[in-house]
Amino acid sequence: MGTDSRMQPLARGDRGPAVADVHAALRSLGLLPAFPDGPDPALESAEYDAGTELAVRHFQQVRGLSVDGRVGEETYRALSEARWSLGDRLLRYDPERPMRGDDVTSLQERLLELGYDAGRADGILGPETELGLRAFQRDYGLTSDGTCGPATLRALRQLGRKVTGGRPQLLRQSASFVESGPHLIGRRIVVDAGHGGPDTGFTVGETTEADLVFDLASRIEGRLAAAGATVYLTRGRGQGPALAERTAFANDARGDLFLSLHMDAHGSEHARGVASYYYGTGSGASSTVGEQFANLVRREIVARTGLLDLGSHPKTWELLRMSRMPAVRLDCGYLSHPVDRLLLLDARVRSAIAHGVLAAVQRLYLPAEADPATGTFVLPEKA
């Protein structure tokens, strides 16, 4: 579900130069054995076999991607980014084509550990990372040109790791939420109904996942707007923007929160329940507020609907990674499961889910001493 469907993914049985490129990336990461001595086999004969699929699954698991063993746009991009280590190339901010890679992530993490606000450690060299880099260079007597070259790398390595695990910019993000006050008036909240247009998602009789999540998004929009928030929907009823267009829309709207709505499906008859996802690499780089919101919204919905609780999980999906505000993807249940399907087709349950989202958003802004127990928050009636 995390892959952009417009690219035809590479999967077991495929052959050709694109598969050879995937093999090269996996070998560079030590996930496939190197060729024995001798000439490389022809590119056209490179096969996506069981060993390739296993290596891809391992890579996806480690990187926080959807684990399906196929190489779509997100997995291919992540493989390309994983080839870079800090020091392999000069790093500088390019507003037209921002540099991406594991070397950028390493630079961001080093700056953050040293107390410089370089934005989120997302592997994308944007304006926040450039400002943090320039501040570091200025403070340590280097040319403050925003380019990470040999001199800057030497300084970063000489200083050593002074701070670990503090995630200072994310702690600042949490503090800013508390300081901004408990009300929702003026909050900009972007609600994304997954799928849409020709991408209908899972179909149940004449009802599609795209229609159900749009109905749910509309219910959430109404409740949040009644509470004073300004709500933006990323699509209309018949529209199906690409993932990049959805995140760009949220960023242009300068949203305070971004919630993407989905309903899941699986071949297993046992798959059911509610899960939420926030930006995180699994190695400490995550969205503090996003993780908090993911937990709140999932628990509120479980308490109000009786759906099974599948927990919250860090992911590096582009939808979460490219959003410049705390972002959460919510999978509200499995349309492929008979119990979940009956619940999700019930308008009363979708209203309960919408109310759970409202309660979670409101609780996110409440001070700890005023935060009610899960499943009990009710928005006060307006005077």
FENWORA-V265277 format. One record per pair of residues at least 24 apart in sequence whose ideal C-beta (glycine too) atoms are under 6 Angstrom apart, sorted by the first residue. I is the first residue (numbers start at 1). GAP is how many residues later the second one is. D is the distance in Angstrom with one decimal. If there is no record, write none. Layout:
# FENWORA-V265277
{{I;GAP;D} {I;GAP;D}}
This chain:
# FENWORA-V265277
{{1;65;5.9} {2;64;3.9} {2;72;5.9} {2;315;4.1} {3;69;3.5} {3;71;5.2} {4;69;4.6} {4;239;5.4} {7;65;5.4} {7;66;4.4} {9;61;4.0} {9;62;5.9} {9;63;3.9} {10;38;5.7} {10;61;4.2} {11;59;4.5} {12;36;5.4} {12;41;5.1} {14;34;4.3} {15;32;5.1} {16;28;5.8} {17;26;4.3} {19;27;4.3} {19;29;4.9} {20;26;3.7} {22;49;5.4} {25;54;4.1} {26;29;4.8} {28;55;5.5} {29;53;5.8} {31;24;4.1} {63;253;5.8} {64;217;5.8} {64;218;5.4} {64;250;5.6} {64;251;4.7} {64;252;4.1} {74;244;5.8} {81;42;5.8} {87;66;5.5} {90;57;6.0} {90;59;5.3} {91;34;6.0} {91;57;4.0} {92;55;4.4} {93;32;5.6} {93;37;3.9} {93;53;5.9} {98;26;5.3} {98;27;5.4} {98;28;5.7} {99;26;4.4} {100;24;5.3} {107;41;5.7} {110;46;5.2} {111;25;5.8} {112;57;5.9} {113;48;5.9} {113;50;4.5} {117;52;5.0} {121;164;4.2} {122;199;5.2} {170;118;4.1} {173;116;5.5} {174;114;4.9} {174;115;5.7} {177;112;5.8} {182;183;5.0} {182;184;4.9} {184;43;4.6} {184;44;4.7} {184;45;4.4} {185;43;3.6} {187;42;4.5} {187;69;5.0} {188;42;5.1} {188;65;5.9} {188;67;4.7} {188;68;5.1} {189;35;5.6} {189;40;5.1} {189;42;5.3} {189;68;4.9} {190;42;4.8} {190;60;4.2} {190;63;5.7} {190;65;4.1} {190;68;4.6} {191;26;4.8} {191;29;5.5} {191;30;6.0} {191;42;5.6} {191;68;5.4} {192;42;4.3} {192;54;5.3} {192;68;4.0} {193;24;4.0} {193;42;6.0} {193;68;5.5} {194;67;5.8} {194;68;4.2} {196;39;4.9} {196;43;5.3} {196;44;3.6} {197;42;5.6} {197;43;2.3} {199;41;5.0} {202;63;4.0} {202;133;4.6} {204;131;5.5} {209;54;5.0} {213;48;4.5} {216;45;5.6} {216;134;5.2} {217;44;5.7} {219;135;3.8} {220;134;4.6} {220;137;5.0} {223;131;5.4} {223;135;4.3} {227;152;5.7} {243;75;5.6} {243;76;5.3} {247;75;4.2} {247;76;5.1} {250;73;5.5} {251;73;4.9} {255;70;4.9} {256;69;6.0} {257;69;5.7} {258;65;4.8} {258;67;5.5} {258;69;3.9} {259;69;5.5} {260;59;5.8} {260;69;4.4} {261;69;5.7} {262;69;4.9} {263;69;5.3} {263;70;5.8} {263;72;5.1} {264;67;4.7} {264;70;4.9} {265;70;5.3} {265;71;4.0} {266;70;5.6} {271;63;5.1} {272;36;5.4} {272;62;4.8} {272;65;3.9} {272;68;4.8} {273;34;5.8} {273;35;3.2} {273;37;4.2} {274;24;5.6} {274;27;5.4} {274;28;5.8} {274;33;4.7} {274;58;5.9} {274;59;6.0} {275;35;3.9} {275;56;4.7} {276;36;4.6} {276;52;5.7} {276;54;5.2} {277;36;5.4} {277;38;4.6} {277;52;4.4} {278;50;5.4} {279;41;4.0} {279;42;5.7} {280;34;2.5} {282;32;5.4} {286;28;5.3} {287;39;5.4} {289;37;4.0} {290;36;4.1} {290;37;5.9} {290;38;5.8} {293;33;5.8} {293;35;5.2} {293;71;5.4} {294;34;4.6} {296;64;4.0} {296;67;5.5} {297;60;5.8} {297;63;3.8} {299;75;4.7} {300;56;3.7} {300;59;4.9} {300;60;4.7} {301;52;5.3} {301;55;4.1} {303;71;5.1} {303;72;3.0} {304;48;4.5} {304;52;4.8} {304;71;5.9} {305;44;5.6} {305;47;5.3} {307;26;5.4}}
